[in-house]
Amino acid sequence: MGIFGNTFGLPHLIIILVIILLLFGAPKLPGLARSLGQSMTIFRKEIKDPNKTTDSTDGATVDSTEASAASEAEAPAKKPKSS
């Protein structure tokens, strides 16, 4: 018995894969699979430790409180409008 019982089997999976192939085309499938894998990896890391965030530019892991303080420090101060 599968994850969805007897309602979802190999024929359904083949039909879904053919539809995906028709929608995205063969050349784009490796990139699509790669981005899906990266998204799943990031999701799993966030599930394991939700208090840490990964900087997308260099991959460094930073505590979320440090990340929010750093983003506030980098943001330029807004000047009040003079009337």
Secondary structure, 3 states (H helix, E strand, C coil): CECCECCCCHHHHHHHHHHHHHHHCHHHHHHHHHHHHHHHHHHHHHHHCCCEEECCCCCCEEEHHHHHHHHHHHCCCCCCCCC
